[in-house]
Amino acid sequence: VMGPDIESGTSRSLREAVPNLPFIGLDGLRLRLGPDLRVVVPNVVNFSTAGLLTLNGPLDPSLQARGVVRLLNGRLGLFTTSFSLDPDAPNVAVFTPSLGLIPYLDIALRTRVSDNIATGRTDRSSIYDWNVAAPTTALDQLNLIRVVLTVSGPADRLMENIRLRSSPPLPEDRLVALIGGNSLVGLIGGNATAALATALGQSLLSPVVGSLSEAFGQRFSFAIY
């Protein structure tokens, strides 16, 4: 169930990861990220990031963040395809008090995939037609499709905020099949956006929530002088 008044699974997981220590308050704690900070999940995510966050409020799920984290460069492995950041896009995660610790994403990734000519038909006329219009170079045979994946919206509601487009234009379910390989064709069931949201959530948000849980799970130590 999704909706503006219903908490998402990612938001709930993030809230549960934050310790419930309301007797400790943060008043303008500034966290500067970068310039050499990398977010890495082996074989999946490798991004260089920088930014500045300000944390305010009690150290509990009501903690608020304000600021911008920028993805400078890097790659994301999605299904069987590697995406790189689109340098013409903002590629930012914007934190506002109204969203708590959930950032608003404005990110674009791009790649090129090969749309091989389907050879399911083997009748004489189709083979003849293909030979007549056969590609002349190896690159022509690959028939590369430029694919751009954009996310613009709260990070915990990916399914509502993902857009997939290509040049030349292809249907979204066809693009998901090209990105995921033949093994994915029978699994998407016409719901390409859901498949993309699940994969992005597992690739990006789950490791972040897990890392946050692990970090907050360490012992806190305070000293008064």
C-alpha positions, -999 to +999 in steps of 0.1 A: +000+000+000+015+033-011+003+069-004+013+102+010-001+094+045+012+058+046+048+051+058+069+032+034+090+001+043+123+020+037+111+049+059+101+025+087+135+007+085+153+040+086+133+051+116+140+019+134+178+023+127+180+056+146+185+051+184+158+063+207+178+086+230+156+117+233+176+130+263+204+137+239+198+167+215+217+180+185+217+217+179+232+226+145+256+197+142+273+202+109+286+171+090+309+179+060+312+151+035+341+147+011+361+156-009+373+120-010+343+102+004+331+072-016+299+051-012+308+016-023+290-017-024+313-042-042+302-050-078+270-028-073+276+008-064+307+030-065+301+068-061+322+097-052+302+121-030+305+155-013+282+177+007+272+194+039+244+183+063+231+200+095+214+178+121+189+192+146+167+177+173+167+148+197+186+117+189+155+097+181+134+090+150+123+127+149+159+138+141+159+162+112+185+168+085+190+198+062+215+201+034+226+187+001+248+157-008+260+156-044+271+125-064+302+136-083+309+106-103+305+068-102+287+038-115+257+016-105+252-020-115+215-027-122+205-062-132+231-071-158+238-035-169+263-009-156+250+027-154+271+059-150+259+093-137+246+117-164+269+148-160+242+171-173+219+162-144+219+177-108+226+143-092+218+154-057+202+141-025+184+171-008+176+168+029+148+189+043+132+189+078+098+180+064+112+147+052+132+138+083+161+117+073+146+107+039+163+127+011+147+140-020+166+126-050+172+142-083+195+118-101+200+106-137+219+076-149+227+066-184+240+036-203+240+020-237+226-015-244+225-036-275+191-044-290+200-074-310+178-083-340+154-110-330+158-141-352+128-161-339+114-164-374+134-185-398+113-185-429+131-179-462+116-144-467+127-131-433+162-143-438+163-128-472+150-095-459+176-094-432+204-102-456+193-073-479+192-048-450+222-064-431+243-041-409+276-031-425+297-028-394+301-045-360+287-014-343+257-015-366+251-051-357+250-042-320+222-017-326+231+003-294+202+020-276+209+050-253+190+045-221+185+072-194+171+063-160+159+093-138+147+094-102+131+126-090+113+124-056+115+111-021+140+082-018+115+060+000+090+061-029+110+050-058+082+033-076+063+066-080+094+086-091+113+064-116+113+073-153+130+053-181+135+066-216+157+058-246+169+070-279+155+057-302+123+054-281+113+020-269+085+008-245+095+007-208+090-030-204+112-036-235+139-014-219+138-033-186+142-066-205+172-052-223+187-039-191+181-072-172+188-097-199+167-125-212+163-140-177+142-110-166+117-110-195+094-135-179+096-120-144+085-084-149+049-094-158+043-060-174+052-041-143+085-026-154+085+002-128+080-022-099+110-042-111+132-011-114+121+002-080+128-031-063+163-034-079+172+003-071+159-001-036+181-032-030+211-016-047+210+018-031+187+021-001+191-013+016+229-010+020+225+026+033+199+016+059+220-014+069+251+007+073+232+033+094+219+006+117+254-008+121+269+026+128+242+036+154+246+001+169+281+009+181+286+021+217+282+059+223+307+076+246+302+111+261+326+131+282+319+163+302+348+186+310 
